[in-house]
């Protein structure tokens, strides 16, 4: 099965599990780039985003987008490929002014969208083939616009980045559920 098809299946299952639990992550007080509280910078790495168009790549449940709108005055488009993840975001945040929630492939969306003033991805970009995503992001941002990425630098087995631009198996670990295999580009 192609890598991105494997990821679609895994994130659909993940989203279904979270929908069944009716779980919506809380809106954070600070933008977090890691699973660990207080590690890494906050939203300041995006620059002055008040009133600016910001793209949240792989927005999941939408809580980071809402934070940037409410705490920093940004206008955020959360783009999510997976319908169950998008459904989670819409069910919790569809009425938030300044947040647009889109269910689409980021590369296809950027081909027709007005360029963004900033973009970020928190742990999500590694699930998309970089041969597709990076050129789309280059073309989908205004010149000089920041692109801030939080990426896995080691996997669950302690393996670091690869010299090959190729996906390798990783697992989504969930409490009380079997792991979900994915394919990530860890390069």
N, C-alpha and C positions, 0 to 999 in steps of 0.2 A: 504494500500500500504506500503511495507517495507520502512524504513527510507531512505536508500541509493537510492532507486528508486524515492522517493519524491525529494531528492536533485538533482538527475540527471535531472529530469524534470525542476526544478526551474533554475538550472544553464544553461541548454540548452536555456530556454526562455530568461534569462538574456543575454547570449552571442548573441542570435539572435537580441535582442534589441540594443545591443552595436554595432554589425556589421551593422545593418540598419542605425545607427547614424554615422557610420564610425569613431567611437571614439577609439582612442589609447591613453592611459595615457602617459604623458611625462616621459622621463627617469629622475628619481629623482637625485638630487645632493647628497643626503644622503639616506641610507636605512631607511625607516620609518616603524615602527612596529605597528603603530596605525593609525586610520583615522585622527588624529590630528597632525598638523605640529609641529615638534620640540619636541615631547614627546617621551621619551625613548632613548635608546642607538642607535648607528649607527652600521655599519658593524663590528666594532672592537670586538663585542661579539662573532663573529665567529672565532676569532684568526687570525693568519697570513694565508691568503688564496691565496696569490700570487702563481700562478702555480698549485694550488690544485684543486681537483675535488669536486665541491659543488653541492648538490641537492636542487633545489627550488621546494618544495612540493605544488602543487596547484598553478602553476606559472601564471595562468590567461593570461593576455595580454603580459607577458614576460618582462615588464619594469624593475623589480627588478633584474632579471638575467642579463640583459644588463648593468645595473649600476655596478654590481659586477665584470663583465668582464672588462668594460672600466675604472672604477675608482680603482679597486683593483687587477686586473690581474688574477682573478680566471678563472677556466674553469667550466662553469655552465651548468648543465642539468636541464632544466625546465620541470617538468612532470605535465601534466594536463589531468585529466580524461575526461573532457567534450569537445566534438568535436568543438562546436562553440567558446569556450574559446581558444582552441588550434589554431583554424583558425585565431582568432584575433592576436595571438602571431606570427604565421608564416607570416601573411600578413605584419606585421610591422618589424619583426626582423630576418627573415630567413637567411639574408645575413651577420649577425654579427658573425665574427670569435670568437670562444671561447664559443659560446652559442649553445647548442643542445636542440631542442624543441621536446619533445616526448609526444604523446597522448596515455596514458595508465593508468591503475589502478596502483597506487604506490606500493601496496603490491605485485602484480604480477610482476611488473617490477623489484623490489628489489630482488626477488627470483632468478633472472638470471643475475643481474648486478654485476660488480666488485664493491666492497665496496667503499663508498665515504669517503672523508676526513672531510666533514662537511655537515650538512643539516639544512634547516630552513623552516618554514611555517609561513606565515603572514596571520592570520585569516582564515586559510583553514582547518587545521587538525580536527577541531571540526565537520566537515561534514562527517567524515569517522569513522566508528565504531572503537573505540580504542582497542577492543579485536583483531582486524585484523591489525591495523596500527602500534601500538607500538612494537609488537614483530617483525614485518617486518623491522621497522626502526632500532631496536637493531641489527638485523642480517645484515642489509644493510650498516652499518657504520663500519669503522675501529675502533679497540679498542681505547678508549679515544677521539674519534672524537666528536665535539660538535653537539648537536641537539638543536636548538634554536626555540622556539615556541612562537607565539603571539596568545593568546587565549582570548575569551570573558570571563570576570569574572562576569559580570552581564548581564542580557538580557534587551530587550527593556521595560520590565515591572518592572525592578529593582530587579528581582529575582537573587540571587547569585548562586554559584555552588551547585550542588546536591550531596547528599551522595549516590545516585544510579547511576550506570554506565548504563544509558539508555537515549535515545534521547528524546528531547522535542521540541515542535513546536517553531520556530523562524521565523521572516519575513525578507526578503531582501527588503529594502525600496529603491525605485528609484524615483527620481523626475519625475513628469508627467506620471508615470505608476502605475498601481495597484501593491500592495505588492505581493511578491512571497513567499508562505509558504515553509519552509524547516524544516528539523529535524536536531538538533545539539546536540552533546553530551557535555553538560556543567557540568562537574563533577570535 
